[in-house]
Every structure is written in structure tokens, then in C-alpha cells.
Amino acid sequence: MIAALFVQTNGCYFNLESVDPWDEKRDARLYRGPYPVIAHPPCARWGSYWFGSPSGKKRYKLGDDGGCFAYALRAVRNYGGVLEHPKNSKAWDHFGLLKPPHTGGWIKSDDFGWSCCVDQGFYGHRASKATWLYYVGNNPPILIWGKSKVHNHNPNRRGVCESLSKRERAATPIEFRNLLIDMVETCKE
């Protein structure tokens, strides 16, 4: 069994025999084990626009996610598994994790786990979407490294990712979900 924390309601982790999904309604911060986890904590307060939209009136504090990232990190450290966040997440600095090279490969991120940068475009995403993974377990797996060739050449220079809906950008592709499940199933081997 695997616990999938901070996932979309009725998303790709639902209706799987070996996965216990925790969406916003269930509040993943209440998870107390014992299964290894796949954690997708909210990223809005850790990204480039952590303060809110440049044209918006409401301003936010860096990392003001209700403790979601901190809990996800603690859960992965306590039970094993993997945490996923966008490349250049400011959470890495905030929690003292070493940032992985954008070219790929695993590095020892702290005393507990490993970090890498992987492009979800290699794993079913319609856009090139660089993602940082934090893995706690034995033998981090070999992944496809580098930048995927998934992109858009339209004249206004908007990339594929920008042309996708917010839900589609945030969704975990099935192939990437399967990769994360495989990683977590073997994290204790």
C-alpha cells in the first residue's frame, strides 16, 4: 500500500487498489503512516509568483501553504517515498535541501534523502515540465535525464505549458504517476 498525499480529487491516484489517496478534503496533514508516500504538496506559495499575481491585489507570504510542504517532507522522511515539486521551488532553500542539477542525476540532498531534476515531458506530460524530486529510500532509480523535446513553436512564443488549463498543468500524467509508484514500491528494497 502507498499513501498519495496532496493529490487532486478524483485524479489519477484514485481508484487504484494499492494507493490510498489524500486530497484536500481529506487533508493529507492528518496522515500518520504507516505506508510510504508519494507527496504532491501545493506549490503556489513556493514558485516564481509566490506573492500572487503581478496584477492581483492580494499578496501572500513566501511558503504560506498551511504547513503542507513541511508535512510532506516529514512524511517522506518518516515513511519513505518521494516528494514532487516544480524545478526552482523555493522550498528547497527554505528547508535546507541541496538543489539538484538541471541536467539530471541524483545528488545527496540532506542526511535523509536524494534529489534530482526530471522532465515530466519524458513521462507523458504534454509540455516540457521540469520537476524536482526528493526521494527517501534505497537505491534511487535511473531516470531519463535532460530536457524533453515536447514544446510548441507557435509565433507568439507561448509554450505548450502556458496553453494548457490550470488543472491540466497541475495534473500528474499516468506515466509519471506510474514512475512515482514504482519508485515508492521499491524504496525499502
C-alpha positions in Angstrom: 0.0 0.0 0.0 1.1 3.6 -0.8 -0.3 6.9 0.5 -0.7 9.6 -2.2 -0.7 12.9 -0.3 -2.0 16.3 -1.6 -3.5 14.9 -4.7 -6.3 16.2 -7.0 -9.8 15.0 -6.0 -10.8 12.1 -8.4 -7.4 12.5 -10.1 -5.0 9.7 -11.3 -4.3 8.3 -7.8 -8.0 7.5 -7.1 -9.5 4.0 -7.8 -6.1 2.2 -7.6 -6.1 -0.9 -5.3 -2.6 -0.2 -3.9 -3.0 3.5 -3.4 -4.7 5.4 -0.5 -5.3 8.9 -1.9 -5.4 12.0 0.3 -7.0 15.0 -1.4 -7.7 18.5 0.0 -11.0 17.4 1.6 -9.2 14.5 3.5 -6.3 16.8 4.5 -3.0 15.0 4.0 -1.5 16.8 7.0 -3.5 14.3 9.1 -1.8 11.2 7.6 0.0 9.2 10.3 1.5 6.3 8.4 2.5 3.6 8.1 2.7 3.4 4.3 5.4 5.0 2.2 4.2 8.1 0.4 4.0 10.0 -2.8 3.6 13.7 -1.9 2.5 16.4 -4.2 2.3 19.4 -1.8 0.8 22.7 -3.2 3.5 24.7 -5.0 1.8 28.2 -5.5 3.5 29.8 -2.4 6.9 28.3 -3.3 7.2 29.3 -7.0 8.1 32.3 -9.1 4.8 34.1 -8.2 4.7 33.0 -4.5 3.5 36.5 -3.7 0.5 36.2 -6.0 -0.3 37.5 -9.5 1.7 40.6 -10.5 -1.6 42.3 -11.4 -3.5 41.0 -8.4 -4.4 43.0 -5.3 -3.8 40.2 -2.8 -0.3 39.5 -1.6 1.0 36.3 0.0 3.9 35.3 2.2 6.6 33.0 0.9 5.9 29.5 1.9 2.4 30.2 3.3 0.9 26.9 2.4 -0.6 25.9 5.7 2.4 23.7 6.5 1.7 21.4 3.6 5.3 21.2 2.3 6.7 20.8 5.8 4.3 17.9 6.5 5.0 16.3 3.1 8.8 16.4 3.7 8.3 15.0 7.2 6.1 12.2 5.9 8.6 11.2 3.2 11.4 11.2 5.8 9.4 9.2 8.3 7.8 6.6 6.0 10.0 6.6 2.8 8.9 7.6 -0.6 9.0 10.6 -2.9 8.0 14.3 -2.9 7.5 16.2 -6.1 7.7 19.9 -6.6 8.4 22.2 -9.6 12.0 23.0 -10.6 13.4 26.0 -8.7 10.9 25.6 -5.8 12.0 28.0 -3.1 11.0 25.2 -0.6 14.4 23.6 -1.2 16.3 26.6 0.2 13.8 27.1 3.0 14.2 23.5 4.2 17.9 23.2 3.6 17.8 20.7 0.8 20.6 20.8 -1.8 19.2 21.7 -5.2 19.8 19.1 -8.0 21.5 20.0 -11.2 19.0 20.8 -14.0 20.8 18.3 -16.3 19.7 15.4 -14.2 21.2 12.8 -11.9 20.6 12.1 -8.2 22.5 14.1 -5.5 22.5 13.5 -1.8 20.2 16.4 -0.8 20.4 16.0 3.0 21.0 13.4 5.7 17.8 11.6 4.8 17.3 11.7 1.0 18.2 12.3 -2.6 17.1 15.0 -5.1 17.0 15.1 -8.8 15.6 17.2 -11.6 13.5 15.3 -14.1 11.4 16.5 -17.1 7.8 15.2 -17.0 7.7 15.5 -20.8 9.6 12.2 -20.9 6.8 10.7 -18.8 3.6 11.6 -20.6 3.2 15.3 -19.9 2.1 17.3 -22.9 4.7 20.0 -22.0 8.3 20.1 -21.0 7.8 20.4 -17.3 11.0 20.3 -15.2 10.3 18.8 -11.7 12.4 18.3 -8.6 12.0 15.0 -6.8 13.1 14.3 -3.2 13.5 10.6 -2.6 14.0 8.7 0.7 14.7 5.1 0.2 17.4 2.7 -1.0 18.9 2.9 -4.5 17.4 5.9 -6.3 16.3 4.7 -9.7 17.9 5.7 -13.0 15.5 8.1 -14.9 15.6 9.8 -18.2 17.7 12.9 -17.8 17.8 16.2 -19.6 15.1 18.3 -21.3 12.4 16.6 -23.3 11.6 17.7 -26.8 8.0 18.4 -26.0 7.4 22.0 -26.9 5.4 24.4 -29.1 6.7 26.6 -31.9 3.8 29.0 -32.3 4.5 32.6 -33.3 3.6 34.2 -30.0 6.3 32.1 -28.3 3.9 30.8 -25.7 5.0 27.4 -24.7 2.8 24.3 -24.5 2.6 24.5 -20.7 1.1 28.1 -20.8 -1.5 27.0 -23.3 -2.8 24.2 -21.0 -5.5 24.7 -18.5 -4.5 25.2 -14.8 -5.9 21.7 -14.0 -4.0 20.1 -16.9 -0.8 21.8 -16.0 -1.1 20.6 -12.4 -2.3 17.1 -13.2 0.1 14.2 -12.9 0.3 12.2 -16.2 -0.4 8.5 -15.8 3.1 7.5 -17.0 4.7 9.9 -14.4 2.3 8.6 -11.7 3.4 5.0 -12.5 7.1 6.0 -12.3 6.5 7.5 -8.8 4.5 4.4 -7.7 7.4 2.2 -8.9 9.9 4.3 -7.0 7.9 4.1 -3.8 7.2 0.4 -4.1 11.0 -0.3 -4.3 12.1 2.4 -1.8 12.5 -0.1 1.0 14.3 -2.8 -1.0 
